[in-house]
Amino acid sequence: MEKQQSEQMLLRAAFDGNLRLLKKMARRLDSGQGAAAVVDAAVDGGSGNRVLHLAAMEGKMDVCRYLVEDLHLDVNQTNDRGETPLFLSAYFGRAAAARYLLAHGADPKLGGNTGSPLHAAAVKGQQEIVELLLSRGIDVDLPSPFGSPLHVAATHGQDVTMRILLEHHADPNKVYNLDDTPLSMAVLPVEIISSSSSKSKCVKLLIKAGADVNFIDSNGSSYVMLAAHCGLADIVKCLLEAGANPNIPDGFGRTPIEVAAFQGSRETVEILFPVTSPIPTLPDWSVDGIISHVKAFGLKQDKHLCQKKRAELKLQAAEAFKRKEYMIAGELYTTAMDLDPSSDDNATLLANRSLCMLRMGSGNMALKDASVCRMLRPDWPKACYRQGAAFMCLKDYEKACDAFADGLKLNPKDVEIEKALREAFEVMNASRCA
């Protein structure tokens, strides 16, 4: 217990920049292996951050210099999420620490689960660090599980860092994860991360840089359709001014103006009305007529076409999984479920998507899908197995054992679940002993 408390004090000293206390704790913990080994062994149990991570995160330069120059710690060490000290200094905007680490061998291309240091700086709008990393020759379109740095900046409405990336020739039409482009990410709402005004700025920047405003995704939807669905009248107007076609229907024959009416966005309907070709099935071709018709009859959606599209998406997802394109497979399963949210088959798709999340190392998302899957089909052993696997990924071994045990009760002959339960017990007991 005393050793654990001393390690916590050592980690806290690095976070606070208290070099004197850090050295004192290192001496107290040293039993002959040397200060470097003692300091390097101290790990935050919650995140896997080490002393250098914490010092870089807070920009504590005296501690950074001591750790790198005196103790010669590895500047490219990673935490549980695969993040380096440089990544954390970029994310938290510690420019001096980022510059120092780069000068002492930090690799700007090393990325964690969410991307490289450039992605980290772009998503948080750290302009100075974005420019610093780009000056080191790092690829401006460096890929990550969430796309290029331009994708993540667009997602979070970081128009200023987007401008810098585009000035360094970032590709405004780069597609990742099957359908996602910087422009689609700029349009899509992500909780309440960015305001409508910042999204408009991002869209305008991308259009000016040459983004194709008539790009069609795999579901047949255009950017105008996407903006209409989200009720973003100002972005619809911006796209139309740039030459976007308002008459492109989605895969189910629905037009942007019908979707806008369904979403209750009269402003968007009014913007689209003068440029949309009359739809024969709407008897009163006027703004009020369109809104009234859609309110009364809803959006047309062919059930047979829906089922056919779902089958296609499930097949595409399975093929993407075989190619180890787990993010794409997950997105395809999501789209398939969105076509029919009440389908009995959605439990299977949730189980499949949970496995995709596991393969990507995202235990929380895997657990969320597996838990919903269990609620939908409480008597399905595979749902228990998926939940247990997610708990294993999150290192919650006791709950993993419970989930696997539940699955084995449902099917005592399932060898795979039995093996998983045995392994979970072994790991749980080993962790308790440790």
C-alpha positions as CSV (number, residue, x, y, z in Angstrom):
1,M,0.0,0.0,0.0
2,E,2.9,2.4,0.9
3,K,4.5,1.7,-2.5
4,Q,1.2,2.4,-4.3
5,Q,0.8,5.7,-2.4
6,S,4.4,6.7,-3.2
7,E,3.8,6.0,-6.9
8,Q,0.6,8.0,-6.9
9,M,2.5,10.9,-5.3
10,L,5.2,10.5,-8.0
11,L,2.6,10.7,-10.8
12,R,1.0,13.7,-9.1
13,A,4.3,15.5,-8.8
14,A,4.8,15.1,-12.6
15,F,1.3,16.4,-13.3
16,D,1.9,19.4,-11.0
17,G,5.5,20.0,-12.3
18,N,7.0,19.5,-8.8
19,L,10.4,18.2,-9.8
20,R,11.7,18.2,-6.3
21,L,8.9,15.9,-5.0
22,L,9.2,13.7,-8.1
23,K,12.9,13.1,-7.4
24,K,12.2,12.5,-3.7
25,M,9.5,9.9,-4.5
26,A,11.8,8.2,-7.0
27,R,14.5,7.9,-4.3
28,R,12.0,6.5,-1.8
29,L,10.8,3.8,-4.3
30,D,14.3,2.9,-5.5
31,S,15.4,-0.4,-4.2
32,G,18.5,-0.7,-6.4
33,Q,17.1,-0.7,-9.9
34,G,17.8,3.0,-10.5
35,A,15.6,6.2,-10.7
36,A,14.9,5.7,-14.4
37,A,13.4,2.2,-13.9
38,V,11.4,3.4,-10.9
39,V,9.9,6.4,-12.7
40,D,9.2,4.5,-15.9
41,A,7.4,1.8,-13.9
42,A,4.9,4.2,-12.4
43,V,1.6,4.0,-14.3
44,D,-1.8,5.6,-13.8
45,G,-4.2,2.7,-13.4
46,G,-7.1,4.6,-15.0
47,S,-5.5,5.6,-18.3
48,G,-2.1,3.9,-18.5
49,N,-0.4,7.3,-18.5
50,R,3.2,7.4,-17.3
51,V,5.1,10.2,-15.8
52,L,6.2,11.7,-19.1
53,H,2.7,11.6,-20.4
54,L,1.5,13.6,-17.4
55,A,4.3,16.1,-17.7
56,A,3.7,16.6,-21.4
57,M,0.0,16.8,-20.9
58,E,0.4,19.8,-18.5
59,G,3.4,21.3,-20.3
60,K,5.7,20.9,-17.3
61,M,9.0,21.6,-19.0
62,D,11.4,21.1,-16.1
63,V,10.0,17.6,-15.5
64,C,10.1,16.8,-19.2
65,R,13.7,17.8,-19.5
66,Y,14.7,15.7,-16.4
67,L,12.8,12.6,-17.7
68,V,14.2,12.8,-21.2
69,E,17.7,14.2,-20.7
70,D,18.7,12.8,-17.3
71,L,16.7,9.6,-17.1
72,H,16.6,9.0,-20.9
73,L,13.0,7.7,-20.9
74,D,11.4,6.7,-24.2
75,V,9.7,9.7,-25.7
76,N,7.5,7.4,-27.8
77,Q,6.1,5.4,-24.9
78,T,2.3,4.8,-25.1
79,N,-0.6,4.7,-22.7
80,D,-3.5,2.2,-22.7
81,R,-5.1,4.1,-25.7
82,G,-1.8,4.0,-27.7
83,E,-1.2,7.7,-27.1
84,T,2.3,9.1,-26.8
85,P,3.4,12.1,-24.7
86,L,3.5,14.1,-28.0
87,F,-0.1,13.2,-28.7
88,L,-1.2,14.5,-25.3
89,S,0.8,17.7,-25.6
90,A,-0.8,18.3,-29.0
91,Y,-4.3,17.6,-27.7
92,F,-4.0,19.9,-24.7
93,G,-2.2,22.7,-26.6
94,R,1.2,22.5,-24.9
95,A,3.2,23.9,-27.7
96,A,6.6,24.2,-25.8
97,A,6.3,20.5,-24.7
98,A,5.4,19.4,-28.3
99,R,8.4,21.3,-29.7
100,Y,10.7,19.9,-27.1
101,L,9.5,16.3,-27.6
102,L,9.9,16.6,-31.4
103,A,13.4,17.9,-31.0
104,H,14.2,14.8,-28.8
105,G,13.0,12.1,-31.2
106,A,9.2,12.0,-30.8
107,D,7.6,10.4,-33.8
108,P,4.8,12.7,-35.1
109,K,3.2,9.8,-37.1
110,L,2.6,7.6,-34.1
111,G,-1.0,7.5,-33.3
112,G,-3.3,6.0,-30.7
113,N,-6.9,4.7,-31.0
114,T,-8.1,8.1,-32.2
115,G,-5.2,9.1,-34.5
116,S,-1.9,10.9,-34.6
117,P,-0.8,14.1,-32.8
118,L,-1.9,16.1,-35.8
119,H,-5.5,14.7,-35.4
120,A,-5.3,15.5,-31.7
121,A,-4.3,19.1,-32.4
122,A,-6.8,19.5,-35.3
123,V,-9.8,18.3,-33.2
124,K,-9.1,20.7,-30.4
125,G,-8.2,23.7,-32.6
126,Q,-4.6,23.9,-31.5
127,Q,-3.4,26.1,-34.4
128,E,0.2,26.6,-33.3
129,I,0.8,22.8,-32.9
130,V,-1.0,22.0,-36.2
131,E,1.4,24.3,-38.0
132,L,4.4,22.9,-36.0
133,L,3.6,19.3,-37.0
134,L,3.0,20.2,-40.6
135,S,6.3,22.0,-40.7
136,R,7.9,18.6,-39.8
137,G,6.7,17.2,-43.1
138,I,3.9,15.0,-41.6
139,D,1.3,13.9,-44.2
140,V,-1.6,16.3,-44.0
141,D,-4.0,13.5,-45.0
142,L,-2.6,11.0,-42.5
143,P,-5.3,8.4,-41.9
144,S,-6.9,7.4,-38.6
145,P,-10.0,5.4,-37.5
146,F,-11.9,8.7,-37.8
147,G,-10.5,9.9,-41.1
148,S,-7.9,12.5,-41.9
149,P,-7.1,15.5,-39.7
150,L,-9.4,17.5,-42.0
151,H,-12.2,15.0,-41.3
152,V,-11.9,15.4,-37.5
153,A,-11.5,19.2,-37.7
154,A,-14.7,19.4,-39.8
155,T,-16.6,17.1,-37.4
156,H,-15.9,19.4,-34.5
157,G,-16.4,22.6,-36.4
158,Q,-12.7,23.7,-36.1
159,D,-12.8,26.1,-39.0
160,V,-9.5,27.8,-38.2
161,T,-7.5,24.6,-38.1
162,M,-9.4,23.5,-41.2
163,R,-8.1,26.6,-43.0
164,I,-4.5,25.7,-42.1
165,L,-4.9,22.1,-43.2
166,L,-6.4,23.2,-46.5
167,E,-3.6,25.7,-47.1
168,H,-1.3,22.7,-46.8
169,H,-3.3,21.0,-49.6
170,A,-5.4,18.7,-47.5
171,D,-7.8,16.7,-49.8
172,P,-11.4,18.2,-49.4
173,N,-12.8,15.2,-51.2
174,K,-11.1,12.4,-49.3
175,V,-13.5,9.5,-48.5
176,Y,-13.0,7.2,-45.6
177,N,-15.3,4.6,-44.0
178,L,-17.2,4.1,-47.2
179,D,-19.1,7.4,-47.3
180,D,-17.6,10.0,-45.0
181,T,-16.0,13.1,-46.6
182,P,-14.9,16.3,-44.8
183,L,-18.0,18.0,-46.2
184,S,-20.4,15.3,-44.9
185,M,-18.7,15.5,-41.5
186,A,-19.0,19.3,-41.5
187,V,-22.8,19.0,-42.1
188,L,-23.6,16.1,-39.7
189,P,-24.4,17.1,-36.2
190,V,-22.3,15.5,-33.5
191,E,-24.2,16.1,-30.2
192,I,-23.6,19.8,-29.5
193,I,-20.0,20.0,-30.4
194,S,-20.1,22.9,-32.8
195,S,-22.5,25.7,-33.6
196,S,-24.4,26.3,-36.8
197,S,-22.2,29.3,-37.7
198,S,-19.0,27.3,-37.3
199,K,-20.5,24.5,-39.5
200,S,-21.3,27.1,-42.2
201,K,-17.8,28.4,-42.1
202,C,-16.4,24.9,-42.4
203,V,-18.7,24.1,-45.4
204,K,-17.7,27.3,-47.1
205,L,-14.0,26.6,-46.6
206,L,-14.4,23.1,-48.1
207,I,-16.4,24.4,-51.1
208,K,-13.8,27.1,-51.8
209,A,-11.1,24.4,-51.6
210,G,-12.9,22.3,-54.3
211,A,-15.2,19.9,-52.5
212,D,-17.6,18.2,-54.9
213,V,-21.0,19.5,-53.7
214,N,-22.8,16.8,-55.7
215,F,-21.1,13.7,-54.1
216,I,-23.6,10.9,-53.6
217,D,-23.1,8.4,-50.8
218,S,-23.7,4.6,-50.9
219,N,-27.3,5.2,-49.9
220,G,-28.0,7.5,-52.8
221,S,-28.0,10.6,-50.5
222,S,-26.5,14.0,-51.5
223,Y,-25.2,16.7,-49.3
224,V,-28.4,18.7,-49.9
225,M,-30.4,15.7,-48.7
226,L,-28.1,15.4,-45.6
227,A,-28.5,19.1,-44.7
228,A,-32.2,19.0,-45.3
229,H,-32.5,15.9,-43.0
230,C,-30.6,17.8,-40.3
231,G,-32.7,21.0,-40.8
232,L,-29.7,23.1,-41.6
233,A,-31.3,25.8,-43.9
234,D,-28.2,28.0,-44.0
235,I,-26.0,25.1,-45.2
236,V,-28.7,24.0,-47.8
237,K,-28.6,27.6,-49.1
238,C,-24.7,27.5,-49.2
239,L,-24.7,24.3,-51.1
240,L,-27.2,25.5,-53.7
241,E,-25.2,28.7,-54.3
242,A,-22.2,26.5,-55.0
243,G,-24.1,24.5,-57.7
244,A,-25.5,21.6,-55.7
245,N,-28.4,19.8,-57.4
246,P,-31.6,19.9,-55.2
247,N,-33.4,17.3,-57.3
248,I,-31.3,14.2,-56.5
249,P,-33.5,11.7,-54.8
250,D,-32.1,9.2,-52.2
251,G,-32.2,5.4,-52.6
252,F,-36.0,5.4,-51.8
253,G,-37.0,8.1,-54.3
254,R,-37.4,10.8,-51.7
255,T,-36.3,14.4,-52.5
256,P,-34.6,16.9,-50.2
257,I,-37.7,19.1,-50.2
258,E,-39.9,16.3,-49.0
259,V,-37.4,15.3,-46.3
260,A,-37.2,19.0,-45.1
261,A,-41.0,19.1,-44.9
262,F,-41.0,15.9,-42.9
263,Q,-38.4,17.3,-40.5
264,G,-40.6,20.4,-40.0
265,S,-38.1,22.9,-41.4
266,R,-40.3,25.4,-43.2
267,E,-37.2,27.7,-43.9
268,T,-35.5,24.8,-45.7
269,V,-38.6,24.0,-47.7
270,E,-38.8,27.7,-48.7
271,I,-35.2,27.7,-49.8
272,L,-35.6,24.5,-51.9
273,F,-38.9,25.3,-53.4
274,P,-37.8,27.7,-56.2
275,V,-35.1,25.3,-57.4
276,T,-36.9,22.0,-57.0
277,S,-38.7,20.4,-60.0
278,P,-42.4,19.8,-59.3
279,I,-43.2,16.3,-58.0
280,P,-46.2,14.8,-59.8
281,T,-47.4,12.9,-56.6
282,L,-47.8,16.2,-54.7
283,P,-51.1,17.7,-55.9
284,D,-50.6,21.2,-54.4
285,W,-47.2,22.3,-55.6
286,S,-46.6,25.1,-53.0
287,V,-44.7,25.4,-49.8
288,D,-47.8,24.9,-47.7
289,G,-49.0,22.2,-50.0
290,I,-45.8,20.2,-49.7
291,I,-45.7,20.5,-45.9
292,S,-49.4,19.6,-45.5
293,H,-49.1,16.5,-47.8
294,V,-46.0,15.2,-46.0
295,K,-47.6,15.8,-42.6
296,A,-50.7,13.9,-43.7
297,F,-49.1,11.0,-45.6
298,G,-45.5,10.9,-44.4
299,L,-42.5,10.1,-46.5
300,K,-42.9,7.4,-49.1
301,Q,-40.8,4.3,-48.5
302,D,-41.1,1.1,-50.4
303,K,-40.9,-1.8,-47.9
304,H,-39.7,-4.2,-50.5
305,L,-37.0,-1.8,-51.5
306,C,-36.1,-1.4,-47.8
307,Q,-35.7,-5.1,-47.3
308,K,-33.6,-5.5,-50.4
309,K,-31.3,-2.6,-49.3
310,R,-30.9,-4.1,-45.8
311,A,-29.9,-7.5,-47.4
312,E,-27.3,-5.7,-49.6
313,L,-25.9,-3.8,-46.6
314,K,-25.6,-6.9,-44.4
315,L,-23.7,-8.7,-47.2
316,Q,-21.4,-5.7,-47.7
317,A,-20.8,-5.5,-44.0
318,A,-19.9,-9.2,-43.8
319,E,-17.5,-8.7,-46.7
320,A,-15.9,-5.6,-45.1
321,F,-15.4,-7.5,-41.9
322,K,-13.6,-10.3,-43.7
323,R,-11.3,-7.6,-45.2
324,K,-10.7,-6.4,-41.6
325,E,-12.4,-3.1,-42.4
326,Y,-14.2,-3.0,-39.1
327,M,-15.1,0.6,-39.1
328,I,-16.8,0.3,-42.5
329,A,-18.5,-2.9,-41.4
330,G,-19.9,-1.2,-38.4
331,E,-21.2,1.7,-40.4
332,L,-22.9,-0.7,-42.8
333,Y,-24.6,-2.5,-39.9
334,T,-25.8,0.8,-38.5
335,T,-27.3,1.9,-41.9
336,A,-29.0,-1.5,-42.2
337,M,-30.6,-1.1,-38.8
338,D,-31.7,2.5,-39.5
339,L,-33.7,1.2,-42.5
340,D,-36.0,-0.8,-40.1
341,P,-35.4,0.0,-36.4
342,S,-38.1,-2.4,-35.3
343,S,-36.8,-5.4,-37.2
344,D,-36.4,-8.7,-35.2
345,D,-33.1,-9.1,-37.0
346,N,-31.6,-6.1,-35.4
347,A,-30.3,-8.1,-32.4
348,T,-28.1,-10.1,-34.8
349,L,-26.8,-6.9,-36.4
350,L,-26.1,-5.4,-33.0
351,A,-24.1,-8.5,-32.1
352,N,-22.2,-8.2,-35.3
353,R,-21.5,-4.5,-34.8
354,S,-20.4,-5.2,-31.2
355,L,-17.8,-7.6,-32.6
356,C,-16.6,-4.8,-35.0
357,M,-16.2,-2.4,-32.1
358,L,-14.2,-5.1,-30.2
359,R,-11.8,-5.6,-33.1
360,M,-11.3,-1.9,-33.2
361,G,-10.5,-1.9,-29.4
362,S,-13.5,0.1,-28.4
363,G,-14.8,-1.8,-25.4
364,N,-17.4,0.8,-24.4
365,M,-19.1,0.9,-27.7
366,A,-18.9,-2.9,-27.9
367,L,-20.5,-3.2,-24.5
368,K,-23.3,-0.7,-25.4
369,D,-24.3,-2.8,-28.5
370,A,-24.0,-6.1,-26.6
371,S,-26.2,-4.8,-23.7
372,V,-28.9,-3.7,-26.1
373,C,-28.7,-7.0,-27.9
374,R,-29.2,-8.8,-24.6
375,M,-32.3,-6.7,-23.9
376,L,-33.7,-7.5,-27.3
377,R,-33.0,-11.3,-27.0
378,P,-32.4,-12.2,-23.4
379,D,-32.4,-15.9,-24.1
380,W,-29.7,-15.8,-26.8
381,P,-26.3,-17.2,-25.6
382,K,-24.4,-15.2,-28.2
383,A,-25.6,-11.9,-26.7
384,C,-24.2,-13.0,-23.4
385,Y,-20.9,-14.0,-25.1
386,R,-20.6,-10.6,-26.8
387,Q,-21.3,-8.8,-23.5
388,G,-18.7,-10.9,-21.7
389,A,-16.1,-10.2,-24.4
390,A,-16.8,-6.4,-24.1
391,F,-16.3,-6.6,-20.3
392,M,-13.0,-8.5,-20.9
393,C,-11.8,-5.7,-23.2
394,L,-12.7,-3.2,-20.5
395,K,-10.8,-5.3,-17.9
396,D,-14.0,-5.8,-15.8
397,Y,-13.3,-9.4,-15.3
398,E,-15.9,-10.1,-12.7
399,K,-18.8,-8.8,-14.9
400,A,-17.3,-10.7,-17.8
401,C,-17.5,-13.9,-15.7
402,D,-21.1,-13.2,-14.9
403,A,-22.0,-12.6,-18.6
404,F,-20.3,-15.8,-19.8
405,A,-21.9,-17.8,-16.9
406,D,-25.3,-16.5,-18.0
407,G,-24.6,-17.6,-21.6
408,L,-23.5,-21.1,-20.4
409,K,-26.7,-21.5,-18.4
410,L,-28.6,-20.9,-21.6
411,N,-26.5,-23.3,-23.5
412,P,-24.4,-25.7,-21.3
413,K,-23.0,-27.4,-24.3
414,D,-21.4,-24.2,-25.9
415,V,-17.7,-25.0,-25.9
416,E,-16.7,-21.5,-26.9
417,I,-18.5,-19.8,-24.0
418,E,-17.2,-22.4,-21.6
419,K,-13.6,-21.7,-22.7
420,A,-14.2,-17.9,-22.4
421,L,-15.6,-18.3,-18.9
422,R,-12.6,-20.4,-17.8
423,E,-10.2,-17.8,-19.2
424,A,-12.1,-14.9,-17.6
425,F,-11.9,-16.6,-14.2
426,E,-8.1,-17.2,-14.6
427,V,-7.5,-13.5,-15.5
428,M,-9.7,-12.3,-12.7
429,N,-7.9,-14.4,-10.1
430,A,-4.5,-13.4,-11.5
431,S,-5.4,-9.7,-11.3
432,R,-6.6,-10.1,-7.7
433,C,-3.4,-11.8,-6.7
434,A,-1.4,-9.0,-8.4
